Amino acid sequence: MMIEAVGLDADDTLWENERFFRLTESGFAGLLADHGDPDQISRRLHDVERRNLSRYGFGIKGFTLSMVQTAIELTDGRVPGSVIGQILDLGYEMLSHPLHLLDGVPEALGMLEGRRLILITKGDLMDQERKVAASGLAGRFEAIEIVADKTPAAYARVLTRHDIAPERFLMAGNSVKSDILPVLELGGRAALIPHELTWQVERDDDPDHPQFHRLGSISDLPGLIERIEARG
């Protein structure tokens, strides 16, 4: 069994992402400290985020709007304009934050050189394009796919567009919900590369599936592919 193409997630697989959301969330809780303790405020924000995913999708802009909405709800509509301004500043800072590659990423991509690599990420188009450009990794990939959400249908469209059979495709990323389950549903292979700060919306139990693999880090990905192909 040859792996014809390898898909790679971006946020928290190739570079840090959730860490900056957590830092911003902490700053947001500080702005509203008179209206609850940090854990209460974070839970309220997470609830609002979940409700808004169908409206705003994934990304910093939707997160910023959710912070504004949470502030309005927590203060019964009495949040000062100055605080709204500070929340917007938090969002601006996230959009301009320097990008940090995760350990082992350049080396692992180097070992995968010559294979068909496709970057498959989701979220706001402009922000994802900014991060891809800032990463310096764009040239490592045959294609870059930015989708609204990682559903089985979205993956199927990507595979069809690039003429890739699902059974010869392997997706690697840090989210069971987005990078693993949809690909297994299509008949592909999937490798989980855990990140300590994976967003709770993206978490799920490891599937009991013969084509699921859990890795220690991205450095283990080239070896996994070689073992799969060696077994035939």
C-alpha positions in Angstrom: 0.0 0.0 0.0 1.7 3.2 -1.2 0.7 6.5 0.4 0.0 8.6 -2.7 -0.4 11.9 -0.8 0.0 13.2 2.7 -2.2 15.9 4.2 -1.0 18.1 7.0 -2.9 20.3 9.3 -1.4 23.8 10.0 -2.5 25.3 13.4 -0.9 23.5 16.3 0.5 20.9 14.0 3.1 23.0 12.1 3.0 26.1 14.2 1.7 27.5 17.5 -1.9 28.7 17.5 -4.0 27.8 20.5 -1.3 29.2 22.9 -2.1 32.7 21.6 -5.8 32.2 22.0 -5.2 31.2 25.6 -3.1 34.2 26.3 -5.7 36.5 24.8 -8.5 34.7 26.8 -6.5 35.5 30.0 -6.3 39.1 29.0 -10.0 39.2 28.2 -10.8 37.7 31.6 -8.7 40.4 33.3 -10.7 43.2 31.5 -14.0 41.7 33.0 -12.6 40.7 36.4 -15.5 42.6 38.2 -18.0 40.3 36.5 -16.6 36.8 37.5 -13.5 34.8 38.2 -11.3 33.8 35.2 -12.7 30.3 35.0 -16.3 31.5 34.9 -15.5 34.1 32.3 -13.7 31.5 30.2 -16.6 29.0 30.4 -19.0 31.8 29.3 -16.7 32.7 26.4 -16.4 29.1 25.3 -20.2 28.7 25.3 -20.6 31.8 23.1 -17.9 30.6 20.8 -19.7 27.3 20.3 -22.9 29.1 19.5 -21.2 31.3 17.0 -19.3 28.7 15.0 -22.1 28.3 12.6 -22.2 32.1 12.1 -18.6 33.2 12.1 -16.7 30.0 11.5 -13.2 29.4 12.9 -10.5 31.9 13.4 -9.4 35.1 15.2 -12.2 37.4 13.8 -14.9 35.1 15.0 -13.2 34.8 18.4 -13.0 38.5 18.7 -16.7 38.9 18.0 -17.4 36.3 20.6 -15.4 38.2 23.2 -17.4 41.3 22.4 -20.7 39.4 22.7 -19.6 37.7 26.0 -18.6 41.1 27.4 -22.1 42.5 26.5 -23.8 39.5 28.1 -21.8 39.5 31.3 -22.4 43.2 31.9 -26.1 43.1 30.8 -25.2 45.5 28.0 -23.4 48.0 30.2 -19.8 47.2 29.0 -18.0 50.6 28.5 -16.9 51.5 25.0 -13.3 51.7 26.2 -13.5 48.0 27.2 -14.9 47.1 23.7 -11.9 49.0 22.3 -9.5 47.0 24.4 -11.1 43.7 23.3 -10.7 44.8 19.7 -7.0 45.6 20.4 -6.6 42.0 21.7 -7.9 40.7 18.4 -5.6 43.0 16.4 -2.6 41.8 18.4 -3.5 38.2 17.6 -3.7 39.0 13.9 -0.2 40.5 14.0 1.5 38.1 16.3 4.7 36.5 15.0 4.4 32.9 13.9 6.4 30.2 15.7 7.0 26.8 14.0 6.8 23.8 16.3 9.8 21.7 17.1 10.8 19.2 14.4 8.6 20.6 11.7 11.3 21.7 9.2 13.2 18.5 9.7 10.1 16.3 9.2 9.1 18.1 6.1 12.6 17.7 4.8 12.3 13.9 5.3 9.0 14.0 3.4 10.5 15.9 0.5 9.5 14.3 -2.9 6.1 13.1 -1.6 2.9 14.8 -2.5 2.2 17.1 0.5 -1.0 19.0 0.8 -1.6 21.6 3.5 -5.2 21.4 4.6 -6.3 24.0 7.2 -9.5 25.7 8.1 -10.5 29.1 9.3 -10.5 32.7 8.1 -9.0 32.8 4.6 -7.0 36.0 5.0 -5.5 35.0 8.4 -4.7 31.5 7.2 -3.0 32.9 4.1 -1.0 35.3 6.3 0.2 32.5 8.5 1.1 30.2 5.6 3.2 33.1 4.0 4.8 33.9 7.3 5.8 30.3 8.0 8.1 30.1 5.0 6.7 26.6 4.3 4.5 27.2 1.3 7.1 25.9 -1.1 7.1 22.5 0.6 3.5 21.8 -0.4 2.1 20.8 -3.8 -1.2 22.5 -2.8 -2.6 24.6 0.0 -6.3 24.1 0.8 -8.1 26.5 3.2 -11.6 25.2 4.0 -14.4 26.6 6.1 -14.6 23.4 8.1 -13.0 20.0 7.9 -16.0 17.7 7.2 -15.9 14.5 5.2 -17.4 16.4 2.3 -14.7 19.0 2.4 -12.0 16.4 2.4 -13.7 14.5 -0.4 -13.7 17.7 -2.5 -10.0 18.2 -1.9 -9.1 14.6 -2.8 -11.3 14.7 -5.9 -9.7 18.0 -7.0 -6.2 16.5 -6.7 -7.2 13.1 -8.1 -6.2 11.2 -4.9 -7.9 7.9 -3.9 -8.9 8.0 -0.2 -7.3 4.7 0.6 -3.9 6.1 -0.6 -4.2 9.3 1.5 -2.9 9.9 5.0 -3.9 13.0 7.0 -1.8 14.1 10.0 -2.9 16.7 12.6 -3.6 17.5 16.2 -7.4 17.3 16.2 -9.3 14.0 16.4 -12.5 15.8 15.4 -11.1 17.6 12.3 -8.0 15.7 11.2 -8.8 12.1 12.1 -12.5 11.2 12.1 -13.6 12.7 8.7 -10.7 11.1 6.9 -11.3 7.7 8.4 -14.9 8.0 7.4 -13.8 8.4 3.8 -11.6 5.3 3.9 -8.3 7.1 4.4 -5.6 6.8 7.0 -5.1 9.4 9.8 -2.2 10.1 12.2 -2.8 12.1 15.4 0.0 14.4 16.4 -1.1 15.6 19.9 -0.6 19.2 21.1 -0.9 20.0 24.7 -3.2 22.9 24.2 -5.6 21.6 21.6 -8.9 23.6 21.7 -11.6 21.7 23.5 -13.9 21.9 20.5 -11.4 19.9 18.6 -11.0 17.1 21.1 -12.5 13.6 21.0 -11.6 10.1 22.0 -9.1 8.2 20.0 -11.0 6.0 17.5 -10.7 2.3 17.6 -9.8 1.9 13.9 -7.1 0.0 12.1 -6.2 3.0 10.0 -5.7 5.3 12.9 -2.2 6.0 14.3 -1.1 8.1 17.3 2.3 9.6 17.1 4.6 11.2 19.7 5.5 14.1 17.5 5.6 15.2 13.8 9.2 13.7 13.7 7.5 10.3 13.8 5.5 10.9 10.7 8.1 9.9 8.0 8.8 6.6 9.8 5.1 5.8 10.1 4.6 6.2 6.4 7.6 4.0 5.6 6.2 1.3 7.9 2.8 1.4 6.3 4.3 1.1 2.8 6.6 -1.7 3.9 3.7 -3.8 5.1 2.2 -3.4 1.7 
